[in-house]
Amino acid sequence: DAGCKRMRSTFFTRKKFYEKKNWDIQYIAFNNGQATPIDEDLAMKIISGNQ
């Protein structure tokens, strides 16, 4: 979501929706075609632009 402005702009609304549904949320970072699981703290830093 961080690399796509439209997706990033709806991230927190979607996150709240998923949490209300008690759905598991997985955070994944993509770099050079590789997917790496990351924790929520790092995901929040990235999506907020603090990474």
N, CA, C and O of each residue as an XYZ file, in Angstrom:
204
protein
N       0.813     -1.192      0.000
C       0.000      0.000      0.000
C       0.860      1.260      0.000
O       0.448      2.285     -0.542
N       2.039      1.199      0.595
C       2.866      2.395      0.734
C       3.293      2.946     -0.617
O       3.458      4.158     -0.759
N       3.474      2.089     -1.606
C       3.928      2.532     -2.909
C       2.818      3.028     -3.816
O       3.100      3.529     -4.905
N       1.593      2.907     -3.412
C       0.446      3.315     -4.232
C      -0.355      4.359     -3.453
O      -0.972      4.042     -2.436
N      -0.341      5.600     -3.932
C      -0.968      6.703     -3.204
C      -2.439      6.442     -2.891
O      -2.883      6.723     -1.777
N      -3.198      5.916     -3.836
C      -4.630      5.660     -3.612
C      -4.847      4.591     -2.547
O      -5.752      4.713     -1.721
N      -4.027      3.547     -2.560
C      -4.147      2.489     -1.552
C      -3.719      3.012     -0.183
O      -4.364      2.736      0.829
N      -2.626      3.768     -0.165
C      -2.113      4.305      1.093
C      -3.134      5.218      1.764
O      -3.253      5.230      2.989
N      -3.867      5.982      0.960
C      -4.825      6.939      1.524
C      -6.005      6.254      2.223
O      -6.679      6.881      3.040
N      -6.259      4.998      1.919
C      -7.367      4.270      2.555
C      -6.885      3.238      3.577
O      -7.693      2.514      4.158
N      -5.591      3.174      3.793
C      -5.019      2.123      4.630
C      -5.615      2.083      6.036
O      -6.058      1.026      6.486
N      -5.633      3.216      6.733
C      -6.061      3.213      8.132
C      -7.544      2.901      8.274
O      -7.953      2.268      9.247
N      -8.353      3.337      7.314
C      -9.777      2.987      7.323
C      -9.949      1.484      7.145
O     -10.740      0.857      7.850
N      -9.210      0.911      6.207
C      -9.291     -0.535      5.989
C      -8.771     -1.303      7.196
O      -9.337     -2.331      7.568
N      -7.697     -0.814      7.809
C      -7.132     -1.477      8.989
C      -8.162     -1.526     10.117
O      -8.333     -2.569     10.748
N      -8.846     -0.418     10.376
C      -9.890     -0.393     11.410
C     -11.008     -1.383     11.081
O     -11.500     -2.076     11.971
N     -11.410     -1.453      9.815
C     -12.447     -2.388      9.381
C     -12.014     -3.824      9.655
O     -12.781     -4.612     10.210
N     -10.784     -4.165      9.267
C     -10.279     -5.524      9.479
C     -10.228     -5.858     10.967
O     -10.556     -6.975     11.370
N      -9.817     -4.888     11.779
C      -9.739     -5.125     13.222
C     -11.128     -5.339     13.824
O     -11.294     -6.190     14.698
N     -12.120     -4.586     13.372
C     -13.493     -4.770     13.864
C     -14.022     -6.157     13.525
O     -14.792     -6.738     14.290
N     -13.610     -6.682     12.382
C     -14.026     -8.021     11.957
C     -13.197     -9.120     12.625
O     -13.458    -10.307     12.432
N     -12.194     -8.711     13.413
C     -11.255     -9.646     14.049
C     -10.498    -10.489     13.032
O     -10.182    -11.651     13.284
N     -10.211     -9.890     11.881
C      -9.436    -10.569     10.855
C      -7.954    -10.399     11.153
O      -7.519     -9.341     11.608
N      -7.188    -11.443     10.895
C      -5.737    -11.352     11.026
C      -5.205    -10.452      9.916
O      -5.654    -10.522      8.772
N      -4.260     -9.621     10.266
C      -3.634     -8.732      9.288
C      -2.177     -9.138      9.174
O      -1.466     -9.223     10.175
N      -1.738     -9.387      7.954
C      -0.338     -9.701      7.697
C       0.280     -8.522      6.972
O      -0.316     -7.961      6.052
N       1.471     -8.153      7.390
C       2.192     -7.052      6.766
C       3.372     -7.642      6.014
O       4.142     -8.435      6.556
N       3.500     -7.241      4.756
C       4.539     -7.782      3.891
C       5.213     -6.627      3.169
O       4.543     -5.748      2.626
N       6.540     -6.631      3.163
C       7.309     -5.634      2.425
C       7.860     -6.295      1.166
O       8.358     -7.420      1.206
N       7.763     -5.581      0.053
C       8.318     -6.063     -1.208
C       9.531     -5.217     -1.551
O       9.478     -3.987     -1.519
N      10.636     -5.897     -1.882
C      11.861     -5.210     -2.260
C      12.579     -6.061     -3.292
O      12.908     -7.219     -3.035
N      12.818     -5.482     -4.458
C      13.499     -6.201     -5.539
C      12.821     -7.529     -5.860
O      13.492     -8.533     -6.102
N      11.496     -7.530     -5.861
C      10.740     -8.720     -6.209
C      10.630     -9.755     -5.102
O      10.053    -10.822     -5.311
N      11.170     -9.458     -3.935
C      11.128    -10.388     -2.812
C      10.103     -9.912     -1.785
O      10.067     -8.732     -1.434
N       9.279    -10.827     -1.310
C       8.297    -10.527     -0.270
C       8.858    -10.967      1.078
O       9.318    -12.098      1.238
N       8.810    -10.047      2.047
C       9.312    -10.337      3.382
C       8.263     -9.953      4.416
O       7.818     -8.806      4.432
N       7.854    -10.886      5.284
C       6.920    -10.522      6.351
C       7.576     -9.516      7.300
O       8.753     -9.646      7.634
N       6.803     -8.513      7.732
C       7.295     -7.532      8.692
C       6.268     -7.387      9.807
O       5.112     -7.778      9.647
N       6.692     -6.824     10.938
C       5.752     -6.653     12.049
C       4.954     -5.356     11.878
O       5.268     -4.520     11.031
N       3.924     -5.217     12.697
C       3.022     -4.071     12.578
C       3.739     -2.750     12.833
O       3.455     -1.760     12.160
N       4.663     -2.716     13.791
C       5.377     -1.469     14.085
C       6.145     -0.961     12.871
O       6.082      0.224     12.547
N       6.863     -1.846     12.205
C       7.610     -1.445     11.017
C       6.662     -1.050      9.895
O       6.922     -0.084      9.177
N       5.576     -1.780      9.735
C       4.591     -1.439      8.703
C       4.033     -0.036      8.927
O       3.865      0.723      7.973
N       3.744      0.314     10.184
C       3.207      1.646     10.492
C       4.231      2.733     10.196
O       3.870      3.811      9.723
N       5.506      2.460     10.470
C       6.561      3.429     10.155
C       6.654      3.648      8.654
O       6.786      4.782      8.192
N       6.584      2.566      7.897
C       6.689      2.663      6.439
C       5.496      3.402      5.863
O       5.675      4.315      5.057
N       4.291      3.036      6.250
C       3.083      3.636      5.684
C       2.967      5.104      6.076
O       2.372      5.896      5.346
N       3.537      5.475      7.235
C       3.489      6.864      7.694
C       4.625      7.699      7.111
O       4.663      8.915      7.299
N       5.546      7.052      6.407
C       6.667      7.761      5.809
C       7.815      8.006      6.764
O       8.670      8.851      6.496
N       7.851      7.287      7.869
C       8.908      7.461      8.864
C       9.995      6.411      8.754
O      10.733      6.186      9.713
N      10.106      5.774      7.621
C      11.094      4.714      7.448
C      12.131      5.166      6.470
O      13.066      4.422      6.174
